[in-house]
Amino acid sequence: MEFKIGYNIKPREITSLGLVIFEEYNERGELSEATPTAEECKAYNFKWNGSKCLLIQTDTSFLSEVEDNNYTNSSNRAILHSQNNTITGVNNLLEGFNYNNLIVGDTNRISPNISNTILSGTRGIADYNNSKVLGSDDSRQTIEVIAAADTTDDTAAISYLNNDGATMIKVPENTILSFNADALAVRVGGTGSGDRGDFRKWVEEGVVVNIGGTLTIARTKVLKVSNGTTSSWNVEAKTAGEYLYLEVEGSEDTDLKWIVKWNIKEIKTGVDLTISERR
């Protein structure tokens, strides 16, 4: 589930009793269990009972909000508060609080609180807002998603997905990703050397694998084109905990806008990568 803009805490799972478990980044940059406030609980459209956040809804008007979806087959399902979605295929699932999505295929799934996404193929899973996912089977899929950032100096910054200030690309355990990050920066202001409209474009490529909860990354970068005073601008793919992101760096007193298009190939291996085959 994604972070909502303006919040540093998000739901992680819902127990069989309907209790919503939340998580947040700790001081080591890792996600750990956290206790939400009433405001944070309600921000994700759950119910606050005075001390706990629950997936319980007694207001029948809430349940009616799954009616504005277009399904071509009765085997497709939406759970709680999903609107304006179109599904063509069979056995597809919207897990709740999903808006303006398109699914074409079979046995695909869009995670809770994910919207504005196109999911096609077979057994794909969409975990990011405003993304395109092509599923192949339970273990392989491709993902396209945009990240962005704004910088005003030479301090390194994270380009978060959809510029939401929180979301990075998760690499689950025993999963390997091949990535291509097409990055562009353009100057829009500032008093430093150079002019508005100066630009620089890179392609960052590589592979990252999660082995036993630890990410290993191999990467390379190519500068494609540039114009103006841009020599100190830079990008680099990095990891933190279970997450992959593109770090961007501009220059002092220079206002830059950044955009990154991620193209990802994902394989969930289904085996314990910490175990060696060597005898």
Short mmCIF file of the C-alpha atoms (twelve columns), coordinates in Angstrom:
data_MODEL
# 
_entry.id   MODEL 
# 
loop_
_atom_site.group_PDB 
_atom_site.id 
_atom_site.type_symbol 
_atom_site.label_atom_id 
_atom_site.label_alt_id 
_atom_site.label_comp_id 
_atom_site.label_asym_id 
_atom_site.label_seq_id 
_atom_site.Cartn_x 
_atom_site.Cartn_y 
_atom_site.Cartn_z 
_atom_site.pdbx_PDB_model_num 
ATOM 1   C CA . MET A 1   0.000   0.000   0.000   1 
ATOM 2   C CA . GLU A 2   1.250   3.498   -0.862  1 
ATOM 3   C CA . PHE A 3   1.815   6.471   1.454   1 
ATOM 4   C CA . LYS A 4   -0.795  9.194   1.094   1 
ATOM 5   C CA . ILE A 5   0.669   12.592  0.317   1 
ATOM 6   C CA . GLY A 6   1.393   14.446  3.544   1 
ATOM 7   C CA . TYR A 7   1.618   11.317  5.717   1 
ATOM 8   C CA . ASN A 8   4.720   9.429   6.919   1 
ATOM 9   C CA . ILE A 9   2.741   6.372   8.055   1 
ATOM 10  C CA . LYS A 10  0.713   3.891   6.022   1 
ATOM 11  C CA . PRO A 11  -1.276  0.649   6.424   1 
ATOM 12  C CA . ARG A 12  0.779   -2.550  6.103   1 
ATOM 13  C CA . GLU A 13  -1.778  -5.303  6.636   1 
ATOM 14  C CA . ILE A 14  -5.249  -6.064  7.930   1 
ATOM 15  C CA . THR A 15  -5.614  -8.892  10.429  1 
ATOM 16  C CA . SER A 16  -8.349  -11.535 10.313  1 
ATOM 17  C CA . LEU A 17  -10.124 -9.564  13.050  1 
ATOM 18  C CA . GLY A 18  -10.148 -6.394  10.972  1 
ATOM 19  C CA . LEU A 19  -7.350  -4.566  12.834  1 
ATOM 20  C CA . VAL A 20  -5.305  -2.344  10.498  1 
ATOM 21  C CA . ILE A 21  -1.558  -2.600  11.171  1 
ATOM 22  C CA . PHE A 22  0.458   0.488   10.165  1 
ATOM 23  C CA . GLU A 23  4.143   1.019   9.361   1 
ATOM 24  C CA . GLU A 24  6.600   3.904   8.997   1 
ATOM 25  C CA . TYR A 25  10.308  4.404   8.257   1 
ATOM 26  C CA . ASN A 26  12.533  4.166   11.323  1 
ATOM 27  C CA . GLU A 27  15.838  5.990   11.844  1 
ATOM 28  C CA . ARG A 28  17.675  3.289   9.836   1 
ATOM 29  C CA . GLY A 29  15.483  3.885   6.812   1 
ATOM 30  C CA . GLU A 30  13.605  0.609   7.291   1 
ATOM 31  C CA . LEU A 31  9.854   0.108   7.536   1 
ATOM 32  C CA . SER A 32  8.716   -0.939  11.003  1 
ATOM 33  C CA . GLU A 33  5.366   -1.298  12.762  1 
ATOM 34  C CA . ALA A 34  3.830   1.957   14.001  1 
ATOM 35  C CA . THR A 35  0.748   3.122   15.904  1 
ATOM 36  C CA . PRO A 36  -1.533  5.459   13.946  1 
ATOM 37  C CA . THR A 37  -3.442  8.427   15.268  1 
ATOM 38  C CA . ALA A 38  -7.172  8.802   14.691  1 
ATOM 39  C CA . GLU A 39  -6.444  11.312  11.910  1 
ATOM 40  C CA . GLU A 40  -4.005  8.949   10.167  1 
ATOM 41  C CA . CYS A 41  -6.464  6.065   10.405  1 
ATOM 42  C CA . LYS A 42  -9.289  8.100   8.914   1 
ATOM 43  C CA . ALA A 43  -7.023  9.508   6.186   1 
ATOM 44  C CA . TYR A 44  -6.824  6.000   4.717   1 
ATOM 45  C CA . ASN A 45  -10.608 5.600   4.969   1 
ATOM 46  C CA . PHE A 46  -10.611 3.186   7.895   1 
ATOM 47  C CA . LYS A 47  -12.630 3.466   11.126  1 
ATOM 48  C CA . TRP A 48  -11.210 4.717   14.449  1 
ATOM 49  C CA . ASN A 49  -12.892 3.172   17.499  1 
ATOM 50  C CA . GLY A 50  -11.221 5.409   20.070  1 
ATOM 51  C CA . SER A 51  -8.007  3.424   20.425  1 
ATOM 52  C CA . LYS A 52  -7.580  1.238   17.320  1 
ATOM 53  C CA . CYS A 53  -7.836  1.498   13.539  1 
ATOM 54  C CA . LEU A 54  -10.315 -1.018  12.119  1 
ATOM 55  C CA . LEU A 55  -11.698 -2.215  8.797   1 
ATOM 56  C CA . ILE A 56  -15.281 -1.981  10.011  1 
ATOM 57  C CA . GLN A 57  -17.965 0.002   8.239   1 
ATOM 58  C CA . THR A 58  -21.564 0.209   9.400   1 
ATOM 59  C CA . ASP A 59  -22.570 3.084   7.127   1 
ATOM 60  C CA . THR A 60  -24.383 1.400   4.236   1 
ATOM 61  C CA . SER A 61  -23.772 4.374   1.961   1 
ATOM 62  C CA . PHE A 62  -20.091 3.489   2.143   1 
ATOM 63  C CA . LEU A 63  -20.743 0.039   0.700   1 
ATOM 64  C CA . SER A 64  -22.739 1.513   -2.175  1 
ATOM 65  C CA . GLU A 65  -19.625 3.193   -3.495  1 
ATOM 66  C CA . VAL A 66  -18.499 0.006   -5.279  1 
ATOM 67  C CA . GLU A 67  -21.355 0.321   -7.746  1 
ATOM 68  C CA . ASP A 68  -19.857 2.676   -10.359 1 
ATOM 69  C CA . ASN A 69  -17.515 0.053   -11.820 1 
ATOM 70  C CA . ASN A 70  -17.803 -1.627  -15.213 1 
ATOM 71  C CA . TYR A 71  -17.156 -5.385  -15.220 1 
ATOM 72  C CA . THR A 72  -17.511 -7.685  -18.221 1 
ATOM 73  C CA . ASN A 73  -17.688 -10.808 -16.061 1 
ATOM 74  C CA . SER A 74  -19.234 -11.539 -12.675 1 
ATOM 75  C CA . SER A 75  -16.044 -13.259 -11.487 1 
ATOM 76  C CA . ASN A 76  -14.340 -9.842  -11.240 1 
ATOM 77  C CA . ARG A 77  -14.592 -8.267  -7.777  1 
ATOM 78  C CA . ALA A 78  -14.080 -4.970  -5.973  1 
ATOM 79  C CA . ILE A 79  -13.719 -4.703  -2.198  1 
ATOM 80  C CA . LEU A 80  -14.969 -1.595  -0.376  1 
ATOM 81  C CA . HIS A 81  -15.066 1.911   -1.705  1 
ATOM 82  C CA . SER A 82  -13.864 1.374   -5.288  1 
ATOM 83  C CA . GLN A 83  -15.255 3.574   -8.062  1 
ATOM 84  C CA . ASN A 84  -14.883 4.318   -11.767 1 
ATOM 85  C CA . ASN A 85  -12.900 1.164   -12.546 1 
ATOM 86  C CA . THR A 86  -13.210 -0.890  -15.744 1 
ATOM 87  C CA . ILE A 87  -12.358 -4.598  -15.855 1 
ATOM 88  C CA . THR A 88  -12.327 -6.697  -19.028 1 
ATOM 89  C CA . GLY A 89  -11.552 -10.335 -18.305 1 
ATOM 90  C CA . VAL A 90  -12.115 -12.849 -15.514 1 
ATOM 91  C CA . ASN A 91  -11.058 -13.427 -11.888 1 
ATOM 92  C CA . ASN A 92  -9.595  -9.947  -11.390 1 
ATOM 93  C CA . LEU A 93  -9.612  -8.173  -8.029  1 
ATOM 94  C CA . LEU A 94  -9.635  -4.605  -6.729  1 
ATOM 95  C CA . GLU A 95  -8.562  -4.841  -3.084  1 
ATOM 96  C CA . GLY A 96  -10.267 -1.663  -1.891  1 
ATOM 97  C CA . PHE A 97  -10.215 2.141   -2.127  1 
ATOM 98  C CA . ASN A 98  -9.300  1.911   -5.830  1 
ATOM 99  C CA . TYR A 99  -10.312 4.596   -8.336  1 
ATOM 100 C CA . ASN A 100 -10.050 5.089   -12.114 1 
ATOM 101 C CA . ASN A 101 -8.200  1.856   -12.906 1 
ATOM 102 C CA . LEU A 102 -8.290  -0.343  -16.010 1 
ATOM 103 C CA . ILE A 103 -7.695  -4.104  -15.901 1 
ATOM 104 C CA . VAL A 104 -7.537  -6.243  -19.055 1 
ATOM 105 C CA . GLY A 105 -6.826  -9.946  -18.614 1 
ATOM 106 C CA . ASP A 106 -7.304  -12.595 -15.956 1 
ATOM 107 C CA . THR A 107 -6.387  -13.187 -12.314 1 
ATOM 108 C CA . ASN A 108 -4.833  -9.745  -11.874 1 
ATOM 109 C CA . ARG A 109 -4.895  -7.742  -8.647  1 
ATOM 110 C CA . ILE A 110 -4.685  -4.050  -7.735  1 
ATOM 111 C CA . SER A 111 -3.541  -3.425  -4.157  1 
ATOM 112 C CA . PRO A 112 -5.508  -1.249  -1.705  1 
ATOM 113 C CA . ASN A 113 -5.377  2.537   -2.197  1 
ATOM 114 C CA . ILE A 114 -3.931  2.254   -5.724  1 
ATOM 115 C CA . SER A 115 -5.561  4.369   -8.441  1 
ATOM 116 C CA . ASN A 116 -5.122  5.628   -12.023 1 
ATOM 117 C CA . THR A 117 -3.345  2.440   -13.082 1 
ATOM 118 C CA . ILE A 118 -3.462  0.184   -16.149 1 
ATOM 119 C CA . LEU A 119 -2.957  -3.529  -15.435 1 
ATOM 120 C CA . SER A 120 -3.017  -6.117  -18.214 1 
ATOM 121 C CA . GLY A 121 -2.023  -9.710  -18.853 1 
ATOM 122 C CA . THR A 122 -2.180  -12.595 -16.413 1 
ATOM 123 C CA . ARG A 123 -1.564  -12.708 -12.636 1 
ATOM 124 C CA . GLY A 124 -0.094  -9.217  -12.470 1 
ATOM 125 C CA . ILE A 125 -0.051  -7.125  -9.282  1 
ATOM 126 C CA . ALA A 126 -0.235  -3.316  -9.280  1 
ATOM 127 C CA . ASP A 127 1.321   -1.735  -6.174  1 
ATOM 128 C CA . TYR A 128 1.946   1.849   -7.367  1 
ATOM 129 C CA . ASN A 129 -0.349  4.718   -8.283  1 
ATOM 130 C CA . ASN A 130 -0.320  5.990   -11.892 1 
ATOM 131 C CA . SER A 131 1.536   2.934   -13.193 1 
ATOM 132 C CA . LYS A 132 1.375   0.498   -16.100 1 
ATOM 133 C CA . VAL A 133 1.811   -3.195  -15.289 1 
ATOM 134 C CA . LEU A 134 2.008   -6.149  -17.683 1 
ATOM 135 C CA . GLY A 135 1.721   -9.516  -15.940 1 
ATOM 136 C CA . SER A 136 2.945   -12.808 -17.348 1 
ATOM 137 C CA . ASP A 137 2.456   -15.282 -14.505 1 
ATOM 138 C CA . ASP A 138 2.725   -15.344 -10.715 1 
ATOM 139 C CA . SER A 139 6.468   -14.640 -10.812 1 
ATOM 140 C CA . ARG A 140 7.145   -12.279 -13.752 1 
ATOM 141 C CA . GLN A 141 5.890   -8.841  -14.726 1 
ATOM 142 C CA . THR A 142 6.963   -5.450  -16.062 1 
ATOM 143 C CA . ILE A 143 6.212   -2.077  -14.463 1 
ATOM 144 C CA . GLU A 144 6.292   1.499   -15.755 1 
ATOM 145 C CA . VAL A 145 6.015   4.384   -13.299 1 
ATOM 146 C CA . ILE A 146 7.149   8.009   -13.006 1 
ATOM 147 C CA . ALA A 147 9.204   9.603   -10.222 1 
ATOM 148 C CA . ALA A 148 10.029  13.274  -9.718  1 
ATOM 149 C CA . ALA A 149 11.805  15.800  -7.513  1 
ATOM 150 C CA . ASP A 150 12.584  19.510  -7.199  1 
ATOM 151 C CA . THR A 151 15.983  20.778  -6.036  1 
ATOM 152 C CA . THR A 152 17.357  24.238  -5.264  1 
ATOM 153 C CA . ASP A 153 20.964  23.440  -4.272  1 
ATOM 154 C CA . ASP A 154 23.612  20.702  -4.421  1 
ATOM 155 C CA . THR A 155 22.056  18.578  -1.668  1 
ATOM 156 C CA . ALA A 156 21.255  15.032  -2.852  1 
ATOM 157 C CA . ALA A 157 17.513  14.304  -2.963  1 
ATOM 158 C CA . ILE A 158 15.301  11.264  -3.556  1 
ATOM 159 C CA . SER A 159 13.040  11.273  -6.595  1 
ATOM 160 C CA . TYR A 160 9.923   9.706   -5.082  1 
ATOM 161 C CA . LEU A 161 7.299   7.964   -7.194  1 
ATOM 162 C CA . ASN A 162 4.680   10.444  -8.392  1 
ATOM 163 C CA . ASN A 163 6.608   13.097  -6.418  1 
ATOM 164 C CA . ASP A 164 4.576   12.076  -3.342  1 
ATOM 165 C CA . GLY A 165 7.441   12.547  -0.907  1 
ATOM 166 C CA . ALA A 166 7.341   8.968   0.382   1 
ATOM 167 C CA . THR A 167 7.062   6.120   -2.142  1 
ATOM 168 C CA . MET A 168 10.034  4.206   -3.565  1 
ATOM 169 C CA . ILE A 169 10.234  0.930   -5.499  1 
ATOM 170 C CA . LYS A 170 9.985   -2.086  -3.220  1 
ATOM 171 C CA . VAL A 171 12.116  -5.160  -3.937  1 
ATOM 172 C CA . PRO A 172 10.570  -8.099  -2.017  1 
ATOM 173 C CA . GLU A 173 12.775  -10.832 -0.576  1 
ATOM 174 C CA . ASN A 174 14.022  -13.382 -3.161  1 
ATOM 175 C CA . THR A 175 13.091  -10.979 -5.974  1 
ATOM 176 C CA . ILE A 176 15.317  -9.548  -8.696  1 
ATOM 177 C CA . LEU A 177 14.636  -6.390  -10.727 1 
ATOM 178 C CA . SER A 178 16.161  -5.188  -13.960 1 
ATOM 179 C CA . PHE A 179 15.668  -1.433  -14.221 1 
ATOM 180 C CA . ASN A 180 16.041  1.416   -16.691 1 
ATOM 181 C CA . ALA A 181 15.639  4.905   -15.226 1 
ATOM 182 C CA . ASP A 182 15.374  7.594   -17.925 1 
ATOM 183 C CA . ALA A 183 16.043  10.888  -16.102 1 
ATOM 184 C CA . LEU A 184 15.740  14.514  -17.198 1 
ATOM 185 C CA . ALA A 185 16.516  17.715  -15.281 1 
ATOM 186 C CA . VAL A 186 15.691  21.254  -16.425 1 
ATOM 187 C CA . ARG A 187 16.579  24.567  -14.820 1 
ATOM 188 C CA . VAL A 188 13.618  26.834  -14.001 1 
ATOM 189 C CA . GLY A 189 15.258  29.514  -11.827 1 
ATOM 190 C CA . GLY A 190 17.881  30.412  -9.229  1 
ATOM 191 C CA . THR A 191 20.799  32.840  -9.008  1 
ATOM 192 C CA . GLY A 192 23.616  30.357  -9.689  1 
ATOM 193 C CA . SER A 193 25.601  30.108  -12.923 1 
ATOM 194 C CA . GLY A 194 23.607  29.186  -16.000 1 
ATOM 195 C CA . ASP A 195 20.241  30.020  -17.509 1 
ATOM 196 C CA . ARG A 196 16.643  28.918  -17.404 1 
ATOM 197 C CA . GLY A 197 16.105  26.087  -19.843 1 
ATOM 198 C CA . ASP A 198 19.505  24.450  -19.242 1 
ATOM 199 C CA . PHE A 199 18.957  20.672  -19.270 1 
ATOM 200 C CA . ARG A 200 20.691  17.342  -18.799 1 
ATOM 201 C CA . LYS A 201 19.479  13.810  -19.563 1 
ATOM 202 C CA . TRP A 202 20.800  10.443  -18.372 1 
ATOM 203 C CA . VAL A 203 19.915  6.764   -18.583 1 
ATOM 204 C CA . GLU A 204 20.648  4.787   -15.418 1 
ATOM 205 C CA . GLU A 205 20.435  1.004   -15.804 1 
ATOM 206 C CA . GLY A 206 21.117  -1.980  -13.620 1 
ATOM 207 C CA . VAL A 207 19.935  -4.949  -11.623 1 
ATOM 208 C CA . VAL A 208 19.010  -5.153  -7.953  1 
ATOM 209 C CA . VAL A 209 18.333  -8.364  -6.011  1 
ATOM 210 C CA . ASN A 210 16.982  -8.970  -2.505  1 
ATOM 211 C CA . ILE A 211 18.855  -11.835 -0.832  1 
ATOM 212 C CA . GLY A 212 17.818  -12.539 2.734   1 
ATOM 213 C CA . GLY A 213 16.428  -9.033  3.160   1 
ATOM 214 C CA . THR A 214 19.594  -7.319  1.900   1 
ATOM 215 C CA . LEU A 215 19.645  -5.534  -1.454  1 
ATOM 216 C CA . THR A 216 22.593  -5.830  -3.819  1 
ATOM 217 C CA . ILE A 217 22.779  -3.444  -6.769  1 
ATOM 218 C CA . ALA A 218 24.833  -3.391  -9.973  1 
ATOM 219 C CA . ARG A 219 24.375  -0.242  -12.041 1 
ATOM 220 C CA . THR A 220 25.746  1.865   -14.862 1 
ATOM 221 C CA . LYS A 221 24.960  5.341   -16.161 1 
ATOM 222 C CA . VAL A 222 25.144  7.052   -19.536 1 
ATOM 223 C CA . LEU A 223 24.907  10.800  -20.085 1 
ATOM 224 C CA . LYS A 224 22.790  11.174  -23.226 1 
ATOM 225 C CA . VAL A 225 22.558  14.936  -23.888 1 
ATOM 226 C CA . SER A 226 23.008  18.252  -22.075 1 
ATOM 227 C CA . ASN A 227 22.862  21.970  -22.738 1 
ATOM 228 C CA . GLY A 228 24.058  24.917  -20.678 1 
ATOM 229 C CA . THR A 229 25.729  24.941  -17.254 1 
ATOM 230 C CA . THR A 230 24.940  21.411  -16.017 1 
ATOM 231 C CA . SER A 231 28.264  19.661  -15.341 1 
ATOM 232 C CA . SER A 232 27.660  19.301  -11.580 1 
ATOM 233 C CA . TRP A 233 24.178  17.790  -11.949 1 
ATOM 234 C CA . ASN A 234 24.047  14.054  -11.334 1 
ATOM 235 C CA . VAL A 235 21.858  10.979  -10.767 1 
ATOM 236 C CA . GLU A 236 22.509  7.549   -9.213  1 
ATOM 237 C CA . ALA A 237 20.341  4.516   -8.459  1 
ATOM 238 C CA . LYS A 238 20.577  3.589   -4.765  1 
ATOM 239 C CA . THR A 239 18.900  1.343   -2.200  1 
ATOM 240 C CA . ALA A 240 17.605  1.777   1.355   1 
ATOM 241 C CA . GLY A 241 16.228  -1.174  3.268   1 
ATOM 242 C CA . GLU A 242 13.993  -3.063  0.809   1 
ATOM 243 C CA . TYR A 243 13.661  -0.096  -1.540  1 
ATOM 244 C CA . LEU A 244 15.216  1.145   -4.790  1 
ATOM 245 C CA . TYR A 245 15.236  4.835   -5.735  1 
ATOM 246 C CA . LEU A 246 17.037  7.337   -7.964  1 
ATOM 247 C CA . GLU A 247 19.050  9.963   -6.115  1 
ATOM 248 C CA . VAL A 248 19.331  13.329  -7.876  1 
ATOM 249 C CA . GLU A 249 21.739  16.201  -7.251  1 
ATOM 250 C CA . GLY A 250 21.710  19.699  -8.717  1 
ATOM 251 C CA . SER A 251 23.892  22.729  -7.975  1 
ATOM 252 C CA . GLU A 252 23.940  25.603  -5.499  1 
ATOM 253 C CA . ASP A 253 21.353  28.370  -5.996  1 
ATOM 254 C CA . THR A 254 19.868  26.548  -8.979  1 
ATOM 255 C CA . ASP A 255 16.187  25.590  -9.171  1 
ATOM 256 C CA . LEU A 256 15.718  22.314  -11.029 1 
ATOM 257 C CA . LYS A 257 12.739  20.162  -11.899 1 
ATOM 258 C CA . TRP A 258 13.436  16.432  -12.309 1 
ATOM 259 C CA . ILE A 259 11.439  13.654  -13.952 1 
ATOM 260 C CA . VAL A 260 12.322  9.950   -14.054 1 
ATOM 261 C CA . LYS A 261 10.579  7.220   -16.022 1 
ATOM 262 C CA . TRP A 262 11.206  3.801   -14.496 1 
ATOM 263 C CA . ASN A 263 10.949  0.691   -16.686 1 
ATOM 264 C CA . ILE A 264 11.206  -2.413  -14.516 1 
ATOM 265 C CA . LYS A 265 11.356  -6.130  -15.228 1 
ATOM 266 C CA . GLU A 266 10.573  -8.146  -12.084 1 
ATOM 267 C CA . ILE A 267 11.134  -11.818 -11.277 1 
ATOM 268 C CA . LYS A 268 9.938   -13.252 -7.988  1 
ATOM 269 C CA . THR A 269 12.144  -16.318 -7.911  1 
ATOM 270 C CA . GLY A 270 10.103  -18.401 -5.475  1 
ATOM 271 C CA . VAL A 271 13.274  -19.849 -3.956  1 
ATOM 272 C CA . ASP A 272 15.484  -18.911 -1.002  1 
ATOM 273 C CA . LEU A 273 18.396  -17.061 -2.631  1 
ATOM 274 C CA . THR A 274 20.507  -17.360 0.524   1 
ATOM 275 C CA . ILE A 275 20.925  -21.105 -0.117  1 
ATOM 276 C CA . SER A 276 23.881  -22.010 -2.324  1 
ATOM 277 C CA . GLU A 277 23.671  -24.864 -4.864  1 
ATOM 278 C CA . ARG A 278 27.395  -25.572 -4.440  1 
ATOM 279 C CA . ARG A 279 28.386  -28.687 -2.580  1 
# 
